Amino acid sequence: MDPLIRSKVLMVVKIPRKLIKWWKMFSSLEQHELMQKLGTLTSLLDITPRPDLVEVMLTYWDPQNLIFRFGECEMTPTLAEMSGLTRLSYIGKDMILPRDHSRTRFLSDLGLKDNKHLKCLEQSWISLDYLFARFGPHDSFDVFWDEFCTTKAKWQRRRLEAFSLALLGLLIFPLDDRHISTRLHSVVMALFHEKQCKTVVPMILAELYRALSEVRGGVRYFEGSNLLLQLWMMEHLHTASLLCPIDRALRDRVVCIERRMKYPKFMYPVGVTAWIESLGLRTNGNVLWAYLWLPLDDILVGCLMQPFLMLIGLKCVRSYTPIRVMRQLGRRQEEPPTLNLRRHIINFSKKAADEIRYVQYWNNAKRMKKNTLVKDVGRPECTQEYLIWLQSIPPGVSTPLPAQLRGRAV
């Protein structure tokens, strides 16, 4: 088996060919509209998954503090970085609140008649095959005309929504066996009809945190976007001297990072053993702390009402505070306060119990403006107190995942 796809942890290791085929069926205008809604998430169709890297990253994850600890370095994905990678804005927008829909409502929103034989909808999932057959080929409406309760003109619009549902469900919020969560339909509706005031970035980050911690706890399937996670990590592994001005100017960071892998100076390790050694040797001087292309003039760092924000995911709530990784955001790193984030780990099946309160936190987010940036984000700064504090905690080492992971065997 290819060492790049042999992994103890189940995750997205191949982009479904049918999803790629579906994308190519859209006109250039339709693809442009999808990119307006989904940002660079559509570029993930061209990514080569690196499960070896993600599996090793998991062994360095600290679920208590929601942070990676590589050797001398502490790092974690941030809202600003996820926003930059995806080209989806988040400041000044509301979090998307996920909702379950009944079978009838789900099908009706797609312009389909009710179908009691779709038992998968009772378990809140749908398959790529089902969606592709009805919304992929240009003659799908004519072939399945008796299943639709809409006009062909409206069906043309819903093709874009159905594709977005499939892409989000397979590459961003994946489930085992390539099931597509129907909860994502509420996310798609928000992106298509409320994009100017809604953002999916907090949801992406919350589900990444959940997936990282759950696999550390023994769950076999990684339900976050391992594709975005690998891109986030790879962009931090090259010092500023390797990155040229042209590289900084490219708008699509997903495409840029993938293309770099073809150049010798951007060679990455291959295999779990090589990645364990590589990440374990990270120091303050051999990582790129702040992405050189990332706009950092205005960032969210917590809440005015408490030290951290609460991000609402697809089926979880996770706390967010980048207070330990301020160099990633172009700020001086100071000694961080001690926070107990574990008691703020919340999972839900229908709706977050204190959803209104979390929305209030988000609406009262603490922001840092341009005047708090260091002079040169390429030269990270930290206080002497922070360096002393860092020496007082154990260095980050690779800790093996549980011997028996819960779920389907690889």
Residue, then its C-alpha position, 0 to 999 in steps of 0.5 A: m500500500d502507498p505509504l502516503i495513504r496507509s494510516k492508523v487513523l481513518m481520514v480523507v486519503k483520496i478525493p472522490r473521483k465523482l466529486i471531481k467529475w461533478w466540479k468539471m461539469f459546471s460552466s466557468l461562470e458556475q465554478h466562479e459562483l461556487m468559489q464566491k460561496l466556498g472560497t478556496l475550499t473548491s481548490l481542495l479537489d486538487i490536493t494530495p492528502r498527506p495522512d502520514l503528516v496528520e497522523v503524526m501531528l495527532t501524536y503532538w496534540d495536547p487536548q487539554n490546552l487545544i494546542f500542538r507542542f512540537g519540541e520547543c514550539e507551541m502552535t495551533p490553528t487560528l481563526a485568522e489562518m483558517s480564514g486566510l487559507t480558505r479566503l472566507s472572511y469571519i470578522g463582523k459576521d455571525m456564526i452559522l448555527p447548524r440545524d437538523h431538518s426532517r426528511t421532507r424538509f431536506l428533500s423539499d429544499l433540494g426540489l425533491k419529492d418526499n421519499k420514505h425509502l431513503k432510510c439514510l435520512e433517518q440517520s441524518w446522512i445522504s450519499l454522494d451517488y444519490l446527489f450526483a445522479r440527480f444534480g450532476p449530469h446536465d440531463s439529470f432533471d430529465v432522467f429523474w423528472d418524476e422525483f422532482c417538485t420544482t422547475k428545471a430553472k430552479w433545479q439549475r440553481r440547486r445543482l450548485e447547492a447540492f454540490s456544495l453540500a457534497l464538498l463540505g460533507l466529504l472534504i471539510f466535515p467528513l463522516d466515515d464511509r463517505h456519508i454526507s451529513t444532512r445537518l450541513h444543508s443548513v450551512v449551505m443555505a446560510l452560505f448561499h443566502e446569507k453569506q454577507c452576514k454569516t461565516v463558516v470559519p468558526m465551525i471549521l475550526a471547532e470541528l478541527y479541534r473536536a476531531l484532534s481531541e477525539v482521535r487522541g481519546g481513541v476514536r478512529y475516524f478523523e471528522g475534521s478537515n485533514l486537508l486544511l490541517q495539513l496545509w496549515m502545518m506545511e505553511h509553517l514549516h518553511t522559514a521566510s528566506l525560502l518564500c519569494p515575493i511572487d509566492r506571497a502574491l498568489r491569491d489561492r493559498v491552497v493551490c500555492i502550497e500544493r504547487r510548492m511541493k514540486y520544487p526541491k527546496f520545499m521537499y517534505p518528509v514521507g512516512v510517519t517515522a520521518w515526520i515524527e523526527s521532523l516535527g520533534l526538531r522544531t525550534n523557535g528559529n526553524v518555523l514560520w510563525a506568521y504567514l507572510w501573506l496573511p492580513l493581520d491588521d484586525i484579529l479576534v483574540g478572545c471575548l470582552m466577557q471572559p478570556f476566550l470565545m466559544l466556537i459553535g461547530l457542526k455538533c460541538v462547541r469548543s473554546y478559542t483563545p490564541i493567547r499562547v500562540m500570539r506570534q502566529l498572529g504577528r503579536r509579541q508573545e507574553e507569558p500566557p495565563t493558566l486556563n482550564l479549557r477542558r471544562h468547556i468541551i461541549n458536544f451536542s446532537k441537535k443544538a448547543a444548550d447555551e447557544i444564545r450565550y455563545v453567540q453573545y460572546w462572539n458578538n462581544a469578541k475582543r479585537m486587536k488592531k494594527n497598532t498591536l502588530v510587531k514591526d516585522v511579523g517575519r521576526p517574531e518577538c516574545t518576552q523574557e518571562y515567556l521564555i522562562w515560562l516555556q522552560s518550565i513546561p515539558p517539551g513537546v514529544s510524540t505520544p503514541l495514539p491509543a493502541q486500540l482506536r474505536g471504530r471500523a478497522v483500517 
